[in-house]
Amino acid sequence: MSHQNTPWVLAQMGRAHFEQASYAESEKFFRKMRVQAPSRLEDMEVYSTVLWHLRRETDLSFLAHELVDSAWLSPQAWCALGNAWSLARDHEQALKCFKRATQLDPKFAYAFTLQGHEHVTNEEYDKALTAYRQAISADRRHYNAYYGIGRVQERLGAYDKAYTHFHAAQSINPNNAVLITCIGTVLEKQKQIMPALQAYSKAVDLAPRAAQTRYKKARALLAVGQLDAAQKELMILKDLAPDEATVHFLLGKLYRSMGEKQLSVRHFTIALALDPKASQQIKEAIESFEDDVEMDDSMM
């Protein structure tokens, strides 16, 4: 069984968890791999992105400087340094680092993708699209760039184009729950609720602990009147994200639909305590047991 802990296997496990947005799990595997093979460069751009997602500024900064010191001319080192600057919100420095990575290796697709993500953060959508297309030119099967284009198109309200690109990404990486959730989201935005629900269900099966996806599935079930199924999802979700106001708001709506006034008010009240900023819409929901009130779910 010793082969299970080789650096290559640990890196593959780290990548697999990264693909499903299980960043904390991914980090554990990459950390083990670094202990065993501190000079290994492969996948370090992914490890640095994992640390970026986890907001681990000190760890990311340390990794970036170690890589730059030991492998000054590697694109991985410059991607890590770019991610460190990005987390410190210095977008200009981040972009310089990602650009340096692409100069060192013009076929290193991920550096173009990170450039694209940075432009998206700056709301520079044309520049982002250019960077993502450069990533695809460097590697036709680099699904992250198709995902990036999809995200930009979604932000611009071009849901058909977004769907096409998310679908292209998913055809390269078929079991990626994040991509399948994105497909569901653009379908839902086009009022195609049943196909969206199918996508969310598939994504939840692949990544059962992804709270955001389960929330979207529960909300879709509630929208199509499948109250028992929605309740089942929300009970799981309540354990996954107990302090998420939107979850309790949705539970309030569910119990209101079931005519369970007491339970409904209870969950609306918990939502209010967790997110006082949303007080107006929650109070409206409590007062109107007939009308439908939407809550901003940007947290989820």
C-alpha positions in Angstrom: 0.0 0.0 0.0 3.1 2.3 0.3 2.5 3.6 -3.3 -0.6 5.4 -2.0 1.6 7.9 -0.4 4.0 8.7 -3.2 4.2 12.4 -4.1 2.5 11.7 -7.5 -0.5 10.0 -5.8 -0.8 12.7 -3.1 -0.7 15.4 -5.9 -3.5 13.5 -7.8 -5.6 13.3 -4.6 -5.0 17.0 -4.0 -6.1 17.8 -7.5 -9.2 15.6 -7.3 -10.4 17.4 -4.2 -9.5 20.8 -5.8 -11.7 19.8 -8.8 -14.7 19.3 -6.5 -14.0 22.6 -4.6 -13.1 20.6 -1.4 -10.2 23.0 -0.7 -9.5 22.0 2.9 -9.2 18.3 1.9 -7.1 19.2 -1.1 -4.7 21.3 1.1 -4.0 18.3 3.4 -2.8 16.1 0.5 -0.7 18.9 -1.1 0.9 19.7 2.3 1.8 16.0 2.8 3.3 16.0 -0.7 5.4 19.1 0.0 6.9 17.4 3.1 7.9 14.3 1.0 9.0 16.1 -2.2 9.9 19.8 -1.4 11.5 20.3 -4.7 8.6 19.0 -6.8 7.2 21.7 -9.0 4.3 19.9 -10.8 0.9 21.0 -9.5 2.3 23.8 -7.3 0.2 26.3 -9.3 -2.9 24.3 -8.2 -1.7 24.1 -4.5 -1.2 27.9 -4.5 -4.8 28.3 -5.9 -6.1 26.0 -3.1 -4.4 28.3 -0.5 -5.9 31.3 -2.3 -9.4 29.8 -1.9 -8.8 29.1 1.7 -7.6 32.7 2.3 -4.3 31.3 3.8 -2.2 34.4 3.2 0.8 33.5 5.3 1.0 29.9 3.9 0.6 31.1 0.4 3.2 33.8 0.7 5.6 31.3 2.2 5.0 28.7 -0.6 5.4 31.4 -3.3 8.7 32.6 -1.8 10.0 29.1 -1.4 9.2 28.3 -5.0 10.7 31.6 -6.4 13.9 31.0 -4.4 14.3 27.4 -5.6 12.8 27.6 -9.1 13.0 31.2 -10.3 12.4 30.2 -13.9 9.4 28.0 -13.4 5.9 29.1 -14.4 4.6 27.4 -11.2 6.6 29.7 -9.0 5.3 32.8 -10.7 1.7 31.5 -10.6 2.1 31.0 -6.8 3.5 34.5 -6.4 0.7 35.9 -8.5 -1.9 34.2 -6.4 -0.2 35.6 -3.3 -0.4 39.1 -4.7 -4.0 38.5 -5.7 -4.9 37.4 -2.2 -3.3 40.6 -0.9 -5.5 42.5 -3.4 -2.6 43.8 -5.5 -4.1 43.0 -8.9 -1.4 44.8 -10.9 1.4 42.8 -9.3 -0.6 39.6 -9.6 -1.1 40.2 -13.4 2.6 40.9 -13.8 3.5 37.6 -12.2 1.0 35.6 -14.3 2.3 37.3 -17.4 5.9 36.3 -16.4 4.7 32.7 -16.1 3.3 32.7 -19.6 6.5 34.3 -20.9 8.6 31.5 -19.3 6.3 28.8 -20.8 3.8 29.9 -23.5 2.2 26.5 -23.3 1.4 26.8 -19.6 -2.4 27.2 -20.0 -3.2 27.7 -16.3 -1.2 30.9 -16.1 -3.4 32.5 -18.8 -6.5 31.3 -16.9 -5.3 32.8 -13.6 -4.7 36.0 -15.6 -8.3 35.8 -16.8 -9.6 35.3 -13.2 -7.7 38.3 -12.1 -9.2 40.4 -14.9 -12.7 39.2 -13.9 -12.0 40.4 -10.3 -11.2 43.8 -11.8 -14.4 43.6 -14.0 -12.1 43.8 -17.1 -14.2 41.3 -19.0 -12.7 41.8 -22.5 -9.2 41.3 -21.2 -10.4 38.2 -19.2 -11.9 36.7 -22.4 -8.7 37.3 -24.3 -6.6 35.6 -21.5 -9.0 32.6 -21.4 -8.8 32.2 -25.2 -5.0 32.3 -25.0 -5.2 29.5 -22.4 -7.3 27.4 -24.8 -4.8 28.1 -27.6 -2.1 26.8 -25.3 -4.1 23.7 -24.4 -7.4 22.7 -26.1 -8.4 20.5 -23.2 -7.8 23.1 -20.5 -11.4 23.0 -19.1 -10.7 25.8 -16.6 -10.6 28.4 -19.4 -13.9 27.3 -20.9 -15.3 27.6 -17.3 -13.8 31.1 -17.1 -15.4 32.2 -20.4 -18.7 30.8 -19.2 -18.5 32.8 -16.0 -17.8 36.0 -17.9 -20.7 35.4 -20.3 -23.0 34.6 -17.3 -22.0 37.9 -15.7 -22.8 39.7 -19.0 -26.2 38.0 -19.1 -25.3 36.0 -22.2 -26.8 32.8 -20.8 -26.7 30.8 -24.1 -23.0 31.5 -24.5 -22.4 30.7 -20.9 -24.2 27.4 -21.2 -22.2 26.5 -24.3 -18.9 27.1 -22.5 -19.8 25.4 -19.3 -20.9 22.5 -21.3 -17.6 22.4 -23.2 -15.8 22.4 -19.9 -17.9 19.6 -18.6 -17.4 17.5 -21.7 -13.7 17.6 -20.9 -14.2 17.1 -17.2 -17.5 15.2 -16.9 -17.6 14.6 -13.1 -16.9 18.1 -11.9 -19.7 19.1 -9.6 -18.7 22.8 -9.8 -19.2 22.8 -13.6 -22.5 20.9 -13.4 -23.8 23.4 -10.8 -22.8 26.3 -13.2 -24.9 24.6 -16.0 -27.8 24.3 -13.6 -27.5 28.0 -12.6 -27.6 29.3 -16.2 -30.5 27.0 -17.0 -32.4 28.3 -14.0 -31.7 31.9 -15.0 -33.4 31.0 -18.4 -36.4 29.7 -16.4 -35.6 26.1 -17.4 -36.2 24.9 -13.8 -36.6 21.1 -14.4 -33.3 20.7 -16.4 -31.6 22.9 -13.8 -32.9 20.7 -11.0 -31.5 17.6 -12.8 -28.1 19.3 -13.0 -28.2 20.3 -9.3 -29.2 16.7 -8.3 -26.3 15.3 -10.3 -23.9 17.8 -8.7 -25.1 17.0 -5.2 -24.5 13.3 -5.8 -20.9 14.1 -6.9 -20.2 16.5 -4.1 -22.6 15.8 -1.2 -20.9 18.4 1.1 -21.2 21.3 -1.3 -23.6 23.5 0.6 -24.2 26.0 -2.2 -25.2 23.4 -4.7 -27.5 21.7 -2.2 -29.1 25.1 -1.5 -29.8 25.6 -5.2 -31.3 22.1 -5.4 -33.5 22.8 -2.4 -34.7 26.1 -3.8 -35.5 24.5 -7.2 -37.4 21.7 -5.5 -39.4 24.3 -3.5 -40.1 26.3 -6.7 -41.6 23.2 -8.5 -43.7 22.3 -5.4 -41.7 19.2 -4.4 -42.0 20.1 -0.7 -41.0 16.8 0.9 -37.9 16.5 -1.2 -37.0 20.2 -0.5 -37.4 19.5 3.2 -35.1 16.6 3.1 -32.4 18.6 1.3 -32.8 21.5 3.8 -32.4 19.3 6.8 -29.1 18.1 5.4 -28.2 21.7 4.5 -29.0 22.9 8.0 -26.3 20.6 9.4 -23.8 21.6 6.6 -24.3 25.4 7.1 -26.1 26.0 10.4 -25.3 29.7 10.5 -26.4 30.5 7.0 -29.3 32.9 7.1 -30.5 32.0 3.5 -30.9 28.4 4.6 -33.3 29.4 7.5 -35.1 31.8 5.2 -35.7 29.0 2.7 -36.9 26.7 5.6 -39.2 29.5 6.6 -40.6 29.6 3.1 -40.9 25.8 3.0 -42.9 25.6 6.2 -45.1 28.6 5.1 -45.9 26.5 1.9 -46.8 23.6 4.2 -49.0 25.7 6.4 -46.7 25.2 9.4 -46.9 28.8 10.6 -45.1 28.3 13.9 -42.1 26.6 12.4 -42.1 29.1 9.5 -41.9 32.1 11.9 -39.2 30.3 13.9 -36.9 29.9 10.9 -37.6 33.4 9.6 -36.6 34.7 13.1 -33.4 32.7 13.1 -32.6 34.1 9.6 -33.2 37.6 10.9 -30.8 37.0 13.9 -28.1 35.7 11.5 -28.5 38.4 8.9 -30.0 41.7 10.4 -29.2 43.4 7.0 -32.0 41.4 5.4 -34.5 42.4 8.0 -36.9 44.1 5.6 -37.5 41.1 3.4 -37.6 38.7 6.3 -40.2 40.9 8.1 -42.2 41.1 4.9 -42.1 37.3 4.7 -43.3 36.9 8.2 -46.1 39.4 7.7 -47.2 38.0 4.4 -48.0 34.3 4.6 -49.6 34.5 1.2 -47.2 36.3 -1.0 -43.8 35.1 -2.1 -40.8 37.1 -0.9 -37.4 36.6 -2.4 -34.2 36.8 -0.3 -30.9 37.8 -1.8 -28.9 34.5 -1.8 -25.6 36.0 -2.8 -24.1 34.5 0.4 -24.6 31.0 -0.8 
